[in-house]
Amino acid sequence: MEPNKLNAVLVAHPDDETLWCGGEILMHPKDHWFVVSLCRKYDSDRAPKFRKALVNYGAYGIMGDLEDGPEQDPLASKTIEDLILKLLPQNHYDLIITHSPFGEYTRHLRHEEVGKAVINLWYEKKLSTNTLWLFAYEDGNKSYYPRAIEGAHLCKKLPLKIWLQKYRMITDIYGFEKSGFEAKATPEKEAFWQFRSPEEALTWVDQKRSKEKLLKKH
């Protein structure tokens, strides 16, 4: 019998873990999950809801207080990397899941910065994992709600029961209105870019950036 895996989810905000990979967590309840939210530690509304979500998942976790003002001023990668190392237990993980450096929708700097920081730490051997998964979603430059990228390395439709659990966590535990962005954006499909080495991840990032630059030129 395969032993239970040790997995970590690193996200910018409480609710990101549910929106972008809640189904994956729910479908593997016997694995050990540790969830890090880098923002909102002292948010009197969102912080207790995050803790309640962890109980619902049977997971452990921790929060940081990364600057998350409405202006979204860029943060130095080292600031984010140092906080990740402070919050995440220094274990070897079977799987780490986090944001893509390209984000899930247009546009949230903290999501993009967290993805970049995790890849950098993996490359510098400050994080240890067998596999890294990056969220794979896009919103057509704000033309629709974020949706799973069908051509990602992994894209799967969630069983209805699992999706409903995830949706209820967004609406009942996090308390988002059913008419609001979060509820309407809760994806029925989850998608991920998957990497076995940091070099593979960095090559993918470089290739994607080059492709985007070419598209902008045309």
C-alpha positions as CSV (number, residue, x, y, z in Angstrom):
1,M,0.0,0.0,0.0
2,E,1.3,3.4,-1.0
3,P,2.1,5.6,2.1
4,N,0.2,8.8,2.7
5,K,1.9,11.6,0.9
6,L,3.1,14.9,2.5
7,N,1.8,17.8,0.4
8,A,2.0,21.6,0.8
9,V,-0.1,24.3,-0.8
10,L,1.4,27.8,-0.9
11,V,-1.1,30.6,-1.8
12,A,-1.3,34.3,-1.5
13,H,-4.7,34.5,0.2
14,P,-7.1,32.5,2.3
15,D,-9.6,31.1,-0.3
16,D,-7.0,30.6,-3.1
17,E,-6.4,27.0,-1.8
18,T,-10.1,26.3,-2.2
19,L,-10.7,28.0,-5.5
20,W,-7.8,26.6,-7.4
21,C,-7.0,23.2,-5.8
22,G,-9.8,22.5,-3.3
23,G,-11.0,19.5,-5.3
24,E,-7.5,18.0,-5.3
25,I,-7.3,18.3,-1.5
26,L,-10.8,16.9,-1.0
27,M,-10.1,13.9,-3.3
28,H,-7.0,12.9,-1.2
29,P,-8.1,13.1,2.4
30,K,-5.6,10.5,3.6
31,D,-2.7,12.6,2.4
32,H,-1.1,15.1,4.9
33,W,-1.8,18.6,3.7
34,F,-0.1,21.8,5.0
35,V,-1.5,25.0,3.6
36,V,0.3,28.4,3.8
37,S,-1.6,31.6,3.1
38,L,1.0,34.4,2.9
39,C,-1.5,37.2,3.4
40,R,-4.3,38.2,5.8
41,K,-3.0,36.8,9.1
42,Y,-4.7,39.7,11.0
43,D,-7.8,39.9,8.9
44,S,-10.6,39.5,11.4
45,D,-12.9,38.2,8.8
46,R,-10.8,36.0,6.5
47,A,-8.4,34.5,9.0
48,P,-10.9,32.6,11.1
49,K,-12.6,31.4,7.9
50,F,-9.3,30.0,6.7
51,R,-8.8,28.1,9.9
52,K,-12.3,26.7,9.6
53,A,-11.6,25.7,6.0
54,L,-8.5,23.8,7.2
55,V,-10.6,21.9,9.7
56,N,-13.0,21.0,6.9
57,Y,-10.1,19.6,4.8
58,G,-8.5,17.8,7.8
59,A,-5.4,19.9,7.0
60,Y,-2.9,21.9,8.9
61,G,-1.7,25.4,8.0
62,I,-0.4,28.8,8.9
63,M,-0.9,32.4,7.8
64,G,1.5,35.3,7.1
65,D,0.9,39.0,6.9
66,L,2.4,39.9,3.6
67,E,1.5,43.4,2.4
68,D,-1.8,43.1,0.4
69,G,-3.0,46.7,0.0
70,P,-5.4,47.6,-2.8
71,E,-2.6,49.4,-4.7
72,Q,-0.8,46.0,-5.3
73,D,2.7,47.6,-5.3
74,P,5.3,45.0,-6.4
75,L,7.2,43.3,-3.6
76,A,10.8,42.1,-3.8
77,S,11.0,38.3,-4.4
78,K,13.3,38.0,-1.4
79,T,10.6,39.4,0.9
80,I,8.2,36.7,-0.2
81,E,10.9,34.0,-0.3
82,D,11.9,34.8,3.3
83,L,8.3,34.6,4.5
84,I,7.7,31.3,2.8
85,L,10.8,29.8,4.5
86,K,9.7,31.2,7.8
87,L,6.1,29.8,7.6
88,L,6.6,26.4,5.8
89,P,8.0,23.5,7.9
90,Q,11.3,22.5,6.4
91,N,10.3,19.0,5.3
92,H,10.7,17.1,2.1
93,Y,7.4,17.2,0.3
94,D,5.9,14.7,-2.2
95,L,4.0,17.6,-3.8
96,I,3.9,21.3,-3.6
97,I,1.1,23.2,-5.2
98,T,1.2,27.0,-5.8
99,H,0.3,29.8,-8.1
100,S,1.6,30.2,-11.6
101,P,4.0,33.1,-12.2
102,F,1.4,34.2,-14.7
103,G,-1.5,34.1,-12.3
104,E,-5.0,32.7,-12.6
105,Y,-6.7,35.9,-13.8
106,T,-5.9,39.4,-15.0
107,R,-4.2,40.5,-12.8
108,H,-3.1,39.9,-9.3
109,L,0.6,40.6,-8.5
110,R,0.7,38.6,-5.3
111,H,-0.4,35.5,-7.0
112,E,2.3,35.9,-9.7
113,E,5.0,36.8,-7.1
114,V,4.3,33.8,-5.0
115,G,4.6,31.4,-7.9
116,K,7.9,33.0,-8.9
117,A,9.2,32.9,-5.4
118,V,8.4,29.2,-4.9
119,I,10.2,28.2,-8.2
120,N,13.2,30.3,-7.1
121,L,13.4,28.6,-3.7
122,W,13.1,25.2,-5.3
123,Y,15.9,26.0,-7.8
124,E,18.1,27.2,-4.9
125,K,17.4,24.0,-3.0
126,K,15.7,25.8,-0.1
127,L,12.5,23.9,-0.8
128,S,12.5,20.2,-1.4
129,T,9.7,18.4,-3.3
130,N,9.4,15.5,-5.7
131,T,6.9,17.5,-7.9
132,L,5.7,21.1,-8.2
133,W,2.3,21.8,-9.6
134,L,1.3,25.3,-10.7
135,F,-2.3,26.4,-11.0
136,A,-3.3,26.5,-14.7
137,Y,-6.2,28.9,-15.2
138,E,-6.8,32.0,-17.4
139,D,-9.6,34.5,-18.0
140,G,-9.1,35.6,-21.6
141,N,-7.8,39.0,-20.4
142,K,-10.9,39.5,-18.2
143,S,-13.3,38.4,-20.9
144,Y,-14.7,35.6,-18.8
145,Y,-14.4,34.1,-15.3
146,P,-11.2,32.1,-14.7
147,R,-11.3,28.7,-16.3
148,A,-9.0,25.7,-16.3
149,I,-6.5,25.6,-19.2
150,E,-7.5,22.5,-21.2
151,G,-4.0,22.1,-22.6
152,A,-2.3,22.0,-19.2
153,H,-0.3,19.0,-18.1
154,L,-3.3,17.9,-15.9
155,C,-6.9,19.1,-16.4
156,K,-9.7,17.2,-14.9
157,K,-13.4,17.7,-14.2
158,L,-14.2,17.3,-10.6
159,P,-16.9,14.8,-9.5
160,L,-20.1,16.7,-8.8
161,K,-20.0,15.7,-5.1
162,I,-16.5,17.1,-4.8
163,W,-17.3,20.3,-6.7
164,L,-20.3,20.9,-4.5
165,Q,-18.2,20.5,-1.3
166,K,-15.7,23.0,-2.7
167,Y,-18.5,25.4,-3.8
168,R,-20.0,25.2,-0.3
169,M,-16.7,26.1,1.3
170,I,-16.5,29.2,-0.8
171,T,-20.1,30.3,-0.1
172,D,-20.7,28.8,3.4
173,I,-17.3,28.8,5.1
174,Y,-15.8,31.8,3.4
175,G,-19.2,33.5,3.1
176,F,-18.9,34.8,-0.4
177,E,-22.2,35.8,-2.1
178,K,-23.4,33.4,-4.7
179,S,-23.7,36.3,-7.1
180,G,-20.1,37.4,-6.4
181,F,-16.8,36.8,-8.3
182,E,-15.5,34.0,-6.1
183,A,-18.6,31.9,-6.2
184,K,-19.1,32.3,-10.0
185,A,-15.4,31.7,-10.6
186,T,-15.2,28.4,-8.5
187,P,-14.0,26.1,-11.3
188,E,-15.6,22.8,-12.0
189,K,-12.4,21.7,-13.6
190,E,-9.0,21.9,-12.0
191,A,-5.8,22.2,-14.0
192,F,-2.1,22.2,-13.2
193,W,1.3,22.6,-14.9
194,Q,3.5,19.8,-13.5
195,F,7.2,19.8,-13.0
196,R,9.7,17.2,-11.7
197,S,12.7,19.6,-11.5
198,P,13.2,23.4,-11.0
199,E,15.1,23.5,-14.3
200,E,12.1,22.2,-16.1
201,A,9.9,24.8,-14.4
202,L,12.2,27.7,-15.2
203,T,12.5,26.6,-18.9
204,W,8.7,26.5,-19.1
205,V,8.4,30.0,-17.6
206,D,11.0,31.4,-20.0
207,Q,9.3,29.8,-23.0
208,K,5.9,31.1,-22.0
209,R,7.3,34.6,-21.5
210,S,8.9,34.6,-24.9
211,K,5.7,33.4,-26.5
212,E,3.7,36.2,-24.8
213,K,6.2,38.8,-26.0
214,L,5.8,37.6,-29.6
215,L,2.1,37.7,-29.4
216,K,2.2,41.3,-28.1
217,K,4.3,42.3,-31.0
218,H,1.7,41.1,-33.4
